[in-house]
Amino acid sequence: MASTQKALLVEKKHKQIVEGACRIFFKKGYHPTTIREIAKACGMSMGQLYHYISSKDDVLYLVHEHMQAVWRDHLKKSGIEKMNDPRERLNRALHHTIEFAVENRKLLQFIYTESKYLDKKHLRVVLEMDHKNVIGFWREQLEALNKHKALKGDLEFLASLVAYLLVFLPLRGWTLRDKSIEDSKALLRDFVLRGLGVLR
């Protein structure tokens, strides 16, 4: 019981750190932001902050972890886990992931532009986490679909490609000023489904 309470407290503090740090990161960027500024933004002393992290790279790792947790919660709320038809499940996962990406545009832009500042050790851990949780999720969807309809191409490659395409709107959406966001979301989802051969 005590270990569960401790784990919940750590999770709560990590969330507090991420939310505070992101407010500064989004304004200043990762590199210019100091640990002192992060501590102030999340309402902690330097000593309290260092109780939960050991470096600024730890904070960026927590931001990655937070982003994936929020995305998975978003998918869970969509009811995807209760769906049996792999086509319907893939369609809903695409729809809600694109929605998530648009709603969390600043977070995704930050992650994709600032992760270059991570040291090699932290970068390797973050990439492994992305491969397991994000690409792994899309691989599972494609494997389930492949049992009902043979997909052309290597599933690992296709899973990586889908994961990459779904952050197009946060990263390149500024090029689509003449299109509504709803049209852009629908076009992107249909493009992925057609590329996989699910839509004709």
N, C-alpha and C positions, 0 to 999 in steps of 0.2 A: 504493500500500500504506500509506504513512504517513498519507495523508488518511483512509483507511478506519479506521485505528487511532485517529486523532484523533476521528473521528465517533463511534466506539464508546465512547471515553472520555467524551465530552460526554454521550452518551445515558445512560451509567452514572451520571454525576454528576447529571444531571437527575432520574433515578429516585431517587437518594439524597436530593436536595433535596425532591422531592415526598413521599416517605415520611416524612421528618423533619418537614416543614411540616404535613402532614396530622395527625400526632399532636398538634401544638399547635392547629391550626385546629379540630379536632373538639372539643377541650376548651374553648377560649377564643373561637372565632369568628375570622373574618378580620381585622376592623377592629382589635380590641384587641391582636392579635399583632404583635410587633416583629420587625424583620429580625434583630436580635441573638438573639432567641429561636429563630428559624428556623435561624440558623447553628449555634447550640448543639445543637438537636435533630437536625440532620443531620451533626453531627461535623465541622464546618468552622469555620475562622476567618472573620471578616467579609471579609477580603481574598480568601480562597478563594471564598467565596460570591459576591462581586461579580465574580469572574472569569467566572461562568456566568450571572448575572442582572444586571440594572441597576436593578430596583425590585421592590417586593412584588407589583405587578401582574403582573410576569413570572412570579412563582411561581404565582399563580392561573391564569395562562394554561397553565403546565406541568401543573397539576392537571387542567385540562380535556383537554389533549392526552393525558395519562396515562390518564384515564378512557376515552377513545375507543379508545386502543390496547389496553387490557385487555379492553374489550368485543369488539373485532374479533378478538383472540386467542381469546376465549371462543367466538365463533362459528366460527372456523377449526377449533378442536378438535372441534366438533360434527360435522364432515364435510360441512357445508352446501355447500361449493364443488364437491363431487363429485356433488351431486344434480341431476338433469335435470328432474324434474317440478316445475313452479313452485309447485303447491299444497303438495306435500310440503316444498319448500324454505321456503316462507313459514311453514308450520306449525312447522317445526323452528326457524326464526329467531325466531319469536314465543316459543316455549317456552324457548329458551336465553337470549333477551334478558330475559324476565321473571325467569328464574333468576338471571341476572347482576345485575339490578336489586335483587333481594331480598338477594343475597349482599353487594352493595356499597351497602347502604342508606345508611350514614353518608356515604359519598362523594357520592352523588347528592343527599342532603338538603343537604349543605354547598354543592355547586355551585349548586343551585337557590335557596338562600337568600342566599348571600354574593356572587354575581356582580354584584349591584347596586353593589358598592363599586369595581368596575373603572372606570378612566377611559374616556372615549368611544372613544379609539383602540383600547385593548385589548378593550373590549366589542365593538366592530365586528368585530375579528379573530376573537374567540371565536364570535360569532354566525355569521360566514361559515364558520368551521370546522365548526360544528354543522350548518349548512345543507348543506354539501358532504358531510360524512362520515356523519352520522346520518340526516338527512332524505333525503339522496342515496341511502343504502343502501336505505331503504324504498321510495323511488321506483323504484329498479331492480327490486325484488321485485314491485312492483305492475305495472310495465310488462311484465315477463315473464309475469305472470299474465294481464294484460289481452289478450295475444295469443291465449290459449287460452279465456278467458272474459271477455266484456266487463264491465268494472266500471262501476257507476253513479257518476258524480261526477268532479270534477277530480282527476287523479292527484297533483298537487302538494299540493293541500289534504289529500287522504287520507293521503299520506305524512307530512305534518306532524302530522295527527291521530293516526296510529298511534304516531309517536315520542313524542307527548305522553302518550297513554294508557298506554304501557308503563312510565312512571315513577309510575303511580298508587299501587302498593303501598308504595314507599319514602316517598312524600309524604303519602298518606292512609290507609295500611294500618292505622293506629292506630284507625280507626273500625270495624274488622272483628274485634274481640276475640273474638266468639263463633264465628268461623270458623277452621278450620285453615289454615295457610299453603298447604298443598297444594291444598285446595279453592279458595282465593282465586286461586292461580296458574292453575288450570284454568278457573275462571269468567272471568277476565280474558282468557285466550287465546281461549276460545270466543266471548266478547263481541265481540272484534275480528274474528274470522273471520265471525261472523254479520253484523256491520255491513258487512263487505266483500262479503257475499253468497256466501261460500265454503261456509259451513255453513247448513243449513236447520233 
